[in-house]
């Protein structure tokens, strides 16, 4: 579908066009198409709707789109943020990019996460700009959110800013001012290879890793359970993968354990690294031959905006204006809101669709929910940019 075929402000038509484009993230799916075709369509559409658009590469061949509208008199700016990439399609129970509609639902990979949200945000910005806005609406569609969020990082490095942001991830129209971060840790437990009969020579790396897992289980049950956030609940830790061993009759000389720790606002990657190292020290105090190297693989920070912050209150007012209920909760997944907040842009999540359907074998979004989200976002933009 060409951009000219999508009427200005038609959120569902834009969502239908976007989900029919394969935009699998090539960092996750070798040979994935990436975001280029989605960005090209969006730029064509938004240029036709009167936006001022620019495209820049996050990495070679992986573009971001920044589209602006309004801003005649220098008022406050509102960013509407989304990502064009999607995850893989293995195991899906319906065609991933046909955009099949059934029972008022649009089925496709990316329908919920988050092309339905992109359709609503773009249409809302256009609708809000029918009024003479003092401030500017910035629609920012970025690459690579599903892997390392390089798109949002590059956009921020280029100086794109706003006074507040809505990240249009699927929240079922709930206001979500906070989400957890995550930290990936690798622990390499050392052993000593020996014949299986030589207990006096061998050091079993896998059993020693098991002792560490038992200690981490205690940390999760006794320490992390007491660290809570009013919207997000408790901090948590789980073992993601484990590998090791040489053969049935050989003491394993190495065991690699990878952990994920979901963090609450105020916790950092260095905090988690120290936490795991303390667990190793506790094991070593009981088992002197325990030797392990602990390293930080990745850390993405949490996001937290006060529930009485101006952008939260403005969104709640917009929901009431449109006759929608106001529900405030925590986001279960990590989003680019964390990066925006770290850059000084108060960012909260709000959009159509259900996050539990993201990456799932069956992914869909109710079209009526897109139609409900759009006027709420338009009302918010008018209020914020007035």
Buried (B, 14 or more C-beta within 10 A) or exposed (E): BEBEEBEBBBBBBBBBBBBBBBBBBBBBBEEBBBBBBBBBBBBBBBEBBEBBBEBEEBBEEBBBBBBBBBBEEEBBBBBBBBBBBBBBBEEBEBEBBEBBBEEEBBBBBBBBBBBBBBBBBBBBBBBBBEEEBBBBBBBBBBBBBBBBBBBBBBBBEEEBBBBBBBBBBBBBBBBBBBBBBBBBBBBBBBBBBBEEEEEEEBBBBBBBBBBBBEBBBEBBEEBBEEBEBEBBBBBBBEBEEBEBBEEEEBBBBBBBBBBBBBBBBEBBBEEBBEBBBEBBEBBBEEBEEBBBEBEBEEBBBBBBBEBEBBBBBBBBBBBEBBEBEBEBBBBBBBBBBBBBBEBEBBBBBBBBBBBEBBBBEEBBBBBEBBBBBBBBBBBBBBBBBE
